[in-house]
Amino acid sequence: MPEPRVRDGIAYRAGVEVLERYPVQLHAWVRVENRTDRDADLTFPDGCVVLLEARREGGREEWVQARQVSCVESVVPVRLEPGEAREYGVQVSAAEILGDSLPAGRYRLMAVVRPRGVRVEVPAGVVELAN
């Protein structure tokens, strides 16, 4: 598992699991952990705490979930005590990612969170996608 991304004492670690093989259904998650010795107040700009991006290995094609979803326009406040962690997830299908323009194959997934309006990309894993 990749090392977490750490910003201002907050660690972000992501992963992805295949829920169904046909059609492929994915669940990606981000674990947010306060590694400081004080309370941490985070705000996420909307109801989509986690968004996914898919990049074809060795290629430039990509899929960006933020371009295709509508998020509830409501700030999500989070307070984490020292050492506390929370997990946020998102589900997506291979058909959503591939659409009608991307080929089947191996894709590297990035989970994107935006605490305090700062974009943090967290590697979630590599998956094999097909319609």
C-alpha positions in Angstrom: 0.0 0.0 0.0 1.4 3.4 -0.9 2.6 5.8 1.8 -0.1 8.3 2.8 -0.1 11.9 1.6 0.4 14.2 4.7 -0.6 17.8 4.7 -0.5 20.0 7.9 -0.3 16.9 10.1 -3.3 15.2 8.4 -2.6 11.9 6.7 -4.7 10.8 3.6 -4.5 7.1 2.6 -6.7 5.7 -0.2 -7.6 2.3 -1.5 -10.0 0.6 -4.0 -11.7 -2.7 -4.0 -13.7 -4.5 -6.7 -17.3 -5.1 -5.4 -18.6 -6.9 -8.6 -16.7 -8.4 -11.5 -19.3 -8.2 -14.2 -20.2 -5.4 -14.6 -17.2 -4.1 -12.7 -18.2 -2.1 -9.7 -15.6 -0.3 -7.6 -15.6 1.1 -4.1 -12.8 3.6 -3.4 -12.1 5.1 0.0 -9.9 7.7 1.7 -8.9 7.5 5.3 -8.3 10.9 6.9 -6.2 10.7 10.1 -5.2 13.5 12.4 -1.5 12.9 13.3 -1.1 16.1 15.4 -1.5 16.6 19.1 -4.4 19.0 18.7 -7.9 19.0 17.3 -8.0 19.5 13.5 -10.9 21.3 11.8 -11.3 20.5 8.1 -14.0 21.6 5.7 -14.7 20.0 2.4 -16.4 22.3 -0.2 -19.3 20.0 -1.1 -21.0 16.7 -0.5 -18.5 14.9 -2.7 -15.8 14.5 -0.1 -14.0 11.9 -2.4 -13.8 12.1 -6.1 -12.0 9.7 -8.4 -9.8 10.1 -11.4 -8.6 7.3 -13.7 -5.4 7.4 -15.7 -4.5 4.8 -18.3 -1.1 3.2 -17.5 1.4 4.4 -20.0 -1.1 6.6 -21.7 -2.6 10.1 -21.4 -6.3 9.2 -21.5 -8.1 10.0 -18.4 -11.5 10.2 -16.7 -12.3 12.8 -14.1 -15.4 12.1 -12.0 -15.7 15.8 -11.0 -16.6 16.6 -14.6 -19.6 14.2 -14.5 -21.2 14.4 -11.1 -23.3 17.0 -9.4 -22.4 17.4 -5.7 -24.6 18.7 -3.0 -23.5 22.3 -2.5 -23.1 22.1 1.2 -19.8 22.5 3.1 -18.9 19.3 5.0 -17.2 20.2 8.3 -15.1 17.6 10.0 -13.4 17.8 13.4 -10.8 15.2 14.2 -9.3 14.8 17.7 -5.6 13.9 17.9 -5.1 10.4 16.5 -8.7 10.2 15.3 -9.4 8.9 11.8 -12.5 8.8 9.5 -13.1 7.1 6.2 -15.0 8.5 3.2 -15.9 6.5 0.2 -17.3 6.6 -3.3 -18.7 3.9 -5.7 -18.3 3.9 -9.4 -18.7 1.4 -12.3 -16.3 0.6 -15.0 -19.0 1.7 -17.5 -19.0 5.2 -16.0 -15.2 5.4 -16.2 -14.8 4.0 -19.7 -17.9 5.6 -21.1 -17.8 5.5 -24.9 -14.3 6.8 -25.5 -11.8 5.0 -23.2 -10.6 1.5 -24.0 -10.7 -1.5 -21.6 -7.4 -2.0 -19.7 -5.4 -1.2 -16.6 -6.1 2.1 -15.0 -4.4 3.9 -12.1 -7.0 5.4 -9.8 -6.4 8.6 -7.8 -8.8 9.7 -5.0 -9.1 13.4 -4.8 -10.1 15.2 -1.6 -10.2 19.0 -1.1 -9.8 19.8 2.6 -9.9 23.6 3.2 -10.1 24.0 -0.6 -6.7 22.5 -1.2 -6.6 19.6 -3.8 -4.9 16.5 -2.4 -4.4 13.5 -4.8 -4.1 10.2 -3.1 -3.1 7.0 -5.0 -5.9 4.5 -4.6 -4.6 1.6 -6.7 -4.6 0.0 -10.1 -7.6 -1.8 -11.5 -8.4 -3.7 -14.7 -11.5 -2.2 -16.3 -13.8 -3.6 -19.0 -17.4 -2.9 -20.0 
